[in-house]
Structure formats: C-alpha cells, structure tokens
Amino acid sequence: MEPNKEIQTENSNSEEAVKPLIPPKVTRTFYISFAIVFVIWMIITRFISFPVVNGHSMEQTLYEKDVMVMNKVAYQSAADIQRFDIVVVRSPENGLFLIKRVIGLPGETICIRDGRIYINGEPLEDPYLTEEITVIGVAEKEVLIDEDSIFVIGDNRNHSGDSRSFGPVAFNRVVGKCEKWLITKRNGETEFLKDL
C-alpha cells in the first residue's frame, strides 16, 4: 500500500452517512411554529390575564380557586370604571393583587352606618349585600374619593380586607376588570368561560 494513499471505507461516499438526524425543513418548521405561538401568546397576555381567586373575601360571587378572565385595557381612566365592576387592584398596604368590587366612584363620598353603605349621603341599593355590615373601618366617617380613585369592597362584606382598611385606591393601582370566569366549579360541576 502506498503510504500517502487515502484509505476509504465502503460507505464513505454514501449520502446516508451525512444525513442530519432531523431534516432542516422539519427544524425550520418547528422554529417558525414556535415563534408564531410565542408572538400570539405575548399579544394575548398584553391585553388579558387569568387571575386565580385566593381566599373568601368575594363569596358569594367568587370562590377560592376560580380562574378569571381579566381585561387589562378595559379602563383608560378612573372615569371609565362603573359601580359594581369586579376589578383587580394592587393593595396600597402591601402590594398584593386583590379582587374586589367597585362601590365608590371618583368624586363621591362614602360612609357606612346602620349596617349599610351610603354614597353622597344616600343609601346605596346594593344587590350584593347579604348581611348587615359590621366591619366599617375608615368609612365610619364620610370619605371623599379623589377624582382618580375608587373605593373597593369584597362581596363577603364582613370578611374582606379592602378600602375600609387602606382607603380609596388610585387608578394607577387598578390592574384590570374581571369580565368572565375562565374556570369555575359549582355544585361539583366545572364550567368554562361563564359570564359574571
């Protein structure tokens, strides 16, 4: 054998010897699909979120582990918020995210006396009140709500940490509006995308 002659195996010229494990076309398709899904997910989460109820402060409307659909862009200003909307706010006390119901609107006064809520001195027709309110907090005296703030209370009126303890919530602490249940369980049955 000549010393400089190249030694070849019988398969060294075979195309199979250089084929990649995953064909380039499949790899390219995978990355394109992944990129599309990622972009769609980023767009969706820019506008909506899915908070999970933790605790009992919104019973008898929302229950622990209910998953909500929250619209992050429902409000452009505090003036867009409606009474009885369910909102997610960041607590002024500790920064935690809270799900509460809007009771007092910008520019109104609110107080609680004789177990009822009064708005601008008039008793509020409150369809979510199931018992006399005994937890009064700052609403013992009339509270003036700033033009860029709201007053929130949990539906479980006597078992909720809310504006009665930390006062009105500024609009820049309103994260979004809860519009639907994504998942809720009632009477042993799981329901999806149920309207509030």
Summary of the structure (lengths in Angstrom):
residues: 196
radius of gyration: 28.6
end to end distance: 86.9
largest distance: 110.2
contacts: 525
relative contact order: 0.18
helix: 21%
strand: 31%
